[in-house]
Amino acid sequence: MLAGLLFTFGCDQERTLQVQKAQLLEKPYPLGYPSAAPWPNRAVENLVDTRVCVLGESYGKDFHVFRVRTSSGSEGYILDTPSVNELAESCRLVTAPSK
């Protein structure tokens, strides 16, 4: 079902993104993708002015998506857009404290 996507997921990347505005998605592709017969997906959270830890990333024919973890511990996917910028910080700075 996800033919044409290249996945490069792994927790060793320790990259941080500054997110001005993005939707945290359940699946690693945009909402309504592909347009002819969209695959199921949903936004699980709206992210505004926050930092997230990159767990991995993937490339589709028409998009680039990051697998991320928020400071509250939520995990999902965000699209690479102009409102998402990489920072020179370790993701340990934004990881939720262990319980």
PyMOL CGO cylinders between C-alpha atoms (Angstrom):
from pymol import cmd
from pymol.cgo import CYLINDER

trace = [
    CYLINDER, 0.00, 0.00, 0.00, 2.89, 2.39, 0.68, 0.3, 1, 1, 1, 1, 1, 1,
    CYLINDER, 2.89, 2.39, 0.68, 4.76, 1.61, -2.52, 0.3, 1, 1, 1, 1, 1, 1,
    CYLINDER, 4.76, 1.61, -2.52, 6.98, 4.43, -3.66, 0.3, 1, 1, 1, 1, 1, 1,
    CYLINDER, 6.98, 4.43, -3.66, 7.97, 5.63, -0.15, 0.3, 1, 1, 1, 1, 1, 1,
    CYLINDER, 7.97, 5.63, -0.15, 11.57, 5.45, 1.02, 0.3, 1, 1, 1, 1, 1, 1,
    CYLINDER, 11.57, 5.45, 1.02, 11.79, 5.07, 4.80, 0.3, 1, 1, 1, 1, 1, 1,
    CYLINDER, 11.79, 5.07, 4.80, 14.87, 6.00, 6.82, 0.3, 1, 1, 1, 1, 1, 1,
    CYLINDER, 14.87, 6.00, 6.82, 13.67, 5.64, 10.40, 0.3, 1, 1, 1, 1, 1, 1,
    CYLINDER, 13.67, 5.64, 10.40, 15.98, 5.29, 13.38, 0.3, 1, 1, 1, 1, 1, 1,
    CYLINDER, 15.98, 5.29, 13.38, 16.36, 6.85, 16.82, 0.3, 1, 1, 1, 1, 1, 1,
    CYLINDER, 16.36, 6.85, 16.82, 20.07, 7.55, 16.45, 0.3, 1, 1, 1, 1, 1, 1,
    CYLINDER, 20.07, 7.55, 16.45, 19.62, 10.77, 14.47, 0.3, 1, 1, 1, 1, 1, 1,
    CYLINDER, 19.62, 10.77, 14.47, 19.17, 13.07, 17.50, 0.3, 1, 1, 1, 1, 1, 1,
    CYLINDER, 19.17, 13.07, 17.50, 17.89, 15.96, 15.42, 0.3, 1, 1, 1, 1, 1, 1,
    CYLINDER, 17.89, 15.96, 15.42, 15.55, 18.69, 16.62, 0.3, 1, 1, 1, 1, 1, 1,
    CYLINDER, 15.55, 18.69, 16.62, 12.97, 20.59, 14.57, 0.3, 1, 1, 1, 1, 1, 1,
    CYLINDER, 12.97, 20.59, 14.57, 11.40, 23.94, 15.42, 0.3, 1, 1, 1, 1, 1, 1,
    CYLINDER, 11.40, 23.94, 15.42, 7.77, 23.77, 14.31, 0.3, 1, 1, 1, 1, 1, 1,
    CYLINDER, 7.77, 23.77, 14.31, 5.94, 27.05, 13.78, 0.3, 1, 1, 1, 1, 1, 1,
    CYLINDER, 5.94, 27.05, 13.78, 2.74, 25.33, 12.66, 0.3, 1, 1, 1, 1, 1, 1,
    CYLINDER, 2.74, 25.33, 12.66, 2.07, 21.73, 11.55, 0.3, 1, 1, 1, 1, 1, 1,
    CYLINDER, 2.07, 21.73, 11.55, -0.33, 18.86, 11.98, 0.3, 1, 1, 1, 1, 1, 1,
    CYLINDER, -0.33, 18.86, 11.98, 0.94, 15.74, 13.74, 0.3, 1, 1, 1, 1, 1, 1,
    CYLINDER, 0.94, 15.74, 13.74, -0.29, 12.96, 11.46, 0.3, 1, 1, 1, 1, 1, 1,
    CYLINDER, -0.29, 12.96, 11.46, -1.07, 9.34, 12.27, 0.3, 1, 1, 1, 1, 1, 1,
    CYLINDER, -1.07, 9.34, 12.27, 0.44, 7.97, 9.00, 0.3, 1, 1, 1, 1, 1, 1,
    CYLINDER, 0.44, 7.97, 9.00, 3.61, 8.94, 7.06, 0.3, 1, 1, 1, 1, 1, 1,
    CYLINDER, 3.61, 8.94, 7.06, 1.93, 10.72, 4.15, 0.3, 1, 1, 1, 1, 1, 1,
    CYLINDER, 1.93, 10.72, 4.15, -0.16, 13.90, 3.65, 0.3, 1, 1, 1, 1, 1, 1,
    CYLINDER, -0.16, 13.90, 3.65, -3.89, 14.04, 4.32, 0.3, 1, 1, 1, 1, 1, 1,
    CYLINDER, -3.89, 14.04, 4.32, -5.81, 13.31, 1.12, 0.3, 1, 1, 1, 1, 1, 1,
    CYLINDER, -5.81, 13.31, 1.12, -2.89, 11.48, -0.51, 0.3, 1, 1, 1, 1, 1, 1,
    CYLINDER, -2.89, 11.48, -0.51, -3.02, 10.36, -3.24, 0.3, 1, 1, 1, 1, 1, 1,
    CYLINDER, -3.02, 10.36, -3.24, -5.68, 12.70, -4.56, 0.3, 1, 1, 1, 1, 1, 1,
    CYLINDER, -5.68, 12.70, -4.56, -7.34, 10.12, -6.87, 0.3, 1, 1, 1, 1, 1, 1,
    CYLINDER, -7.34, 10.12, -6.87, -8.10, 7.65, -4.05, 0.3, 1, 1, 1, 1, 1, 1,
    CYLINDER, -8.10, 7.65, -4.05, -6.80, 8.94, -0.69, 0.3, 1, 1, 1, 1, 1, 1,
    CYLINDER, -6.80, 8.94, -0.69, -5.39, 6.50, 1.85, 0.3, 1, 1, 1, 1, 1, 1,
    CYLINDER, -5.39, 6.50, 1.85, -6.77, 6.72, 5.40, 0.3, 1, 1, 1, 1, 1, 1,
    CYLINDER, -6.77, 6.72, 5.40, -4.96, 9.22, 7.64, 0.3, 1, 1, 1, 1, 1, 1,
    CYLINDER, -4.96, 9.22, 7.64, -5.86, 11.72, 10.34, 0.3, 1, 1, 1, 1, 1, 1,
    CYLINDER, -5.86, 11.72, 10.34, -4.35, 14.63, 12.22, 0.3, 1, 1, 1, 1, 1, 1,
    CYLINDER, -4.35, 14.63, 12.22, -3.89, 13.65, 15.87, 0.3, 1, 1, 1, 1, 1, 1,
    CYLINDER, -3.89, 13.65, 15.87, -2.63, 17.02, 17.14, 0.3, 1, 1, 1, 1, 1, 1,
    CYLINDER, -2.63, 17.02, 17.14, -1.98, 20.57, 15.94, 0.3, 1, 1, 1, 1, 1, 1,
    CYLINDER, -1.98, 20.57, 15.94, 1.57, 21.69, 16.72, 0.3, 1, 1, 1, 1, 1, 1,
    CYLINDER, 1.57, 21.69, 16.72, 2.25, 25.41, 17.15, 0.3, 1, 1, 1, 1, 1, 1,
    CYLINDER, 2.25, 25.41, 17.15, 5.56, 27.04, 18.16, 0.3, 1, 1, 1, 1, 1, 1,
    CYLINDER, 5.56, 27.04, 18.16, 7.11, 23.88, 19.57, 0.3, 1, 1, 1, 1, 1, 1,
    CYLINDER, 7.11, 23.88, 19.57, 10.19, 21.71, 19.21, 0.3, 1, 1, 1, 1, 1, 1,
    CYLINDER, 10.19, 21.71, 19.21, 10.12, 18.03, 18.31, 0.3, 1, 1, 1, 1, 1, 1,
    CYLINDER, 10.12, 18.03, 18.31, 12.67, 15.21, 18.19, 0.3, 1, 1, 1, 1, 1, 1,
    CYLINDER, 12.67, 15.21, 18.19, 13.24, 13.55, 14.81, 0.3, 1, 1, 1, 1, 1, 1,
    CYLINDER, 13.24, 13.55, 14.81, 12.92, 9.76, 15.02, 0.3, 1, 1, 1, 1, 1, 1,
    CYLINDER, 12.92, 9.76, 15.02, 13.26, 9.27, 11.26, 0.3, 1, 1, 1, 1, 1, 1,
    CYLINDER, 13.26, 9.27, 11.26, 12.13, 10.56, 7.92, 0.3, 1, 1, 1, 1, 1, 1,
    CYLINDER, 12.13, 10.56, 7.92, 10.73, 9.32, 4.62, 0.3, 1, 1, 1, 1, 1, 1,
    CYLINDER, 10.73, 9.32, 4.62, 10.39, 10.57, 1.09, 0.3, 1, 1, 1, 1, 1, 1,
    CYLINDER, 10.39, 10.57, 1.09, 7.46, 10.04, -1.20, 0.3, 1, 1, 1, 1, 1, 1,
    CYLINDER, 7.46, 10.04, -1.20, 7.25, 11.03, -4.83, 0.3, 1, 1, 1, 1, 1, 1,
    CYLINDER, 7.25, 11.03, -4.83, 5.70, 14.39, -3.90, 0.3, 1, 1, 1, 1, 1, 1,
    CYLINDER, 5.70, 14.39, -3.90, 6.61, 14.95, -0.24, 0.3, 1, 1, 1, 1, 1, 1,
    CYLINDER, 6.61, 14.95, -0.24, 9.16, 14.64, 2.58, 0.3, 1, 1, 1, 1, 1, 1,
    CYLINDER, 9.16, 14.64, 2.58, 7.88, 13.64, 6.02, 0.3, 1, 1, 1, 1, 1, 1,
    CYLINDER, 7.88, 13.64, 6.02, 9.50, 13.41, 9.47, 0.3, 1, 1, 1, 1, 1, 1,
    CYLINDER, 9.50, 13.41, 9.47, 8.61, 10.85, 12.14, 0.3, 1, 1, 1, 1, 1, 1,
    CYLINDER, 8.61, 10.85, 12.14, 8.75, 12.84, 15.39, 0.3, 1, 1, 1, 1, 1, 1,
    CYLINDER, 8.75, 12.84, 15.39, 8.17, 12.79, 19.14, 0.3, 1, 1, 1, 1, 1, 1,
    CYLINDER, 8.17, 12.79, 19.14, 6.82, 15.84, 20.93, 0.3, 1, 1, 1, 1, 1, 1,
    CYLINDER, 6.82, 15.84, 20.93, 7.93, 17.01, 24.38, 0.3, 1, 1, 1, 1, 1, 1,
    CYLINDER, 7.93, 17.01, 24.38, 4.72, 15.49, 25.79, 0.3, 1, 1, 1, 1, 1, 1,
    CYLINDER, 4.72, 15.49, 25.79, 5.66, 12.10, 24.33, 0.3, 1, 1, 1, 1, 1, 1,
    CYLINDER, 5.66, 12.10, 24.33, 3.22, 12.00, 21.40, 0.3, 1, 1, 1, 1, 1, 1,
    CYLINDER, 3.22, 12.00, 21.40, 4.60, 10.37, 18.26, 0.3, 1, 1, 1, 1, 1, 1,
    CYLINDER, 4.60, 10.37, 18.26, 3.53, 10.82, 14.66, 0.3, 1, 1, 1, 1, 1, 1,
    CYLINDER, 3.53, 10.82, 14.66, 4.51, 12.40, 11.38, 0.3, 1, 1, 1, 1, 1, 1,
    CYLINDER, 4.51, 12.40, 11.38, 4.87, 15.99, 10.15, 0.3, 1, 1, 1, 1, 1, 1,
    CYLINDER, 4.87, 15.99, 10.15, 5.38, 17.19, 6.60, 0.3, 1, 1, 1, 1, 1, 1,
    CYLINDER, 5.38, 17.19, 6.60, 8.53, 19.12, 5.70, 0.3, 1, 1, 1, 1, 1, 1,
    CYLINDER, 8.53, 19.12, 5.70, 7.22, 22.63, 5.00, 0.3, 1, 1, 1, 1, 1, 1,
    CYLINDER, 7.22, 22.63, 5.00, 8.65, 26.16, 5.32, 0.3, 1, 1, 1, 1, 1, 1,
    CYLINDER, 8.65, 26.16, 5.32, 7.20, 26.32, 8.86, 0.3, 1, 1, 1, 1, 1, 1,
    CYLINDER, 7.20, 26.32, 8.86, 9.44, 23.40, 9.98, 0.3, 1, 1, 1, 1, 1, 1,
    CYLINDER, 9.44, 23.40, 9.98, 13.13, 24.19, 10.53, 0.3, 1, 1, 1, 1, 1, 1,
    CYLINDER, 13.13, 24.19, 10.53, 16.04, 22.06, 11.74, 0.3, 1, 1, 1, 1, 1, 1,
    CYLINDER, 16.04, 22.06, 11.74, 17.91, 23.28, 14.83, 0.3, 1, 1, 1, 1, 1, 1,
    CYLINDER, 17.91, 23.28, 14.83, 21.47, 22.57, 15.94, 0.3, 1, 1, 1, 1, 1, 1,
    CYLINDER, 21.47, 22.57, 15.94, 20.30, 20.91, 19.17, 0.3, 1, 1, 1, 1, 1, 1,
    CYLINDER, 20.30, 20.91, 19.17, 20.14, 17.35, 20.39, 0.3, 1, 1, 1, 1, 1, 1,
    CYLINDER, 20.14, 17.35, 20.39, 16.66, 15.83, 20.63, 0.3, 1, 1, 1, 1, 1, 1,
    CYLINDER, 16.66, 15.83, 20.63, 17.37, 15.01, 24.27, 0.3, 1, 1, 1, 1, 1, 1,
    CYLINDER, 17.37, 15.01, 24.27, 16.51, 18.66, 24.94, 0.3, 1, 1, 1, 1, 1, 1,
    CYLINDER, 16.51, 18.66, 24.94, 12.89, 18.10, 23.89, 0.3, 1, 1, 1, 1, 1, 1,
    CYLINDER, 12.89, 18.10, 23.89, 12.26, 14.54, 25.05, 0.3, 1, 1, 1, 1, 1, 1,
    CYLINDER, 12.26, 14.54, 25.05, 9.64, 14.11, 27.74, 0.3, 1, 1, 1, 1, 1, 1,
    CYLINDER, 9.64, 14.11, 27.74, 10.99, 13.03, 31.13, 0.3, 1, 1, 1, 1, 1, 1,
    CYLINDER, 10.99, 13.03, 31.13, 10.73, 9.29, 31.78, 0.3, 1, 1, 1, 1, 1, 1,
    CYLINDER, 10.73, 9.29, 31.78, 8.02, 8.14, 34.18, 0.3, 1, 1, 1, 1, 1, 1,
]
cmd.load_cgo(trace, "trace")
